[in-house]
Amino acid sequence: MNTATAAVLSSFAFAIGGVSTFLALSPARSETTVQASNDTVTRTTENVDLQSSMRALEETVADLQQQIALAMTAPRTPAQIDNDAIALAVAAYFAQADGSPLAAGAEDVGKETLGSPADIMALLADADQLGTTSLWKKIIAEGLEEEVLAAFKAAAEASPNDPEVQYALAKAYLGMTQEAGNGPLAGKYATLADQALDQALEADPQHWESRFTKATALSFWPPVFGKQSAAIQEFETLVGQQTGMAQEPHFAQTHLLLGNMYQQTGQMNQAIAAWQLGLESFPGNAELMTQIALAQAASGGH
């Protein structure tokens, strides 16, 4: 799974956390006794509208969670190795490097505990998105989440100007956001992840992974929150930065998602321009070509 895909999946969790915060902080629903006065009728109507809005948000959260589940279970390319193979490779590495307790015999790898927070940080650094999700489930099952988060936070505090360390902390919070589901904790960890991403970008404004994750997270927020313009701004900044960098295949996702955001906000000319600019840098990109063809077909070929 490439860097852009992993960031997109993490951002699903980030968006869910933000919506969960809104739901958690919203006033508790109450039943209003209908009386004859106009003021009471008005309050009752407002309550009904609030309940409808809350149900709509809850449905949005459920839909985002379903998208995460579908993305996580999508078929993977045959070239990728499975989690057992990753575990064996990590165990072999530690056995050769420093005799870590994780370096048990290959047949016992699945039975070992996760080890110290430092061991777990190393495992998370090497895992793909699916492996990261599995690791966080184990971390929580063993009750180690606070120790692991504390280790990431300590590393970030010790290296405030290292964007990679700040980004690692953000990913740790995103892992907890995803496992927290739809609730107050998801909102808490999503907020902390956003702060860590901002710290990474303060240390290095051109840190691609941090800005892409932040931009993608903003793009997944429901329209009612008005985050689209901020997402577009982040993607536009990233497009500008990419022009001065060695081109990587996953950079095409920036152009794709920028165009998608313009399309969602009804700015089709800007959307097509964003996709076409991406196609100039990444000729033959199937996703960009498809979006352009669909847009042109919808406009009658113009």
Helices and strands as residue ranges (DSSP letters): H 3-25, H 38-72, H 83-97, G 106-111, H 117-126, H 129-141, H 145-158, H 163-180, H 184-203, H 208-219, G 223-225, H 228-242, G 249-251, H 252-264, H 268-281, H 286-298
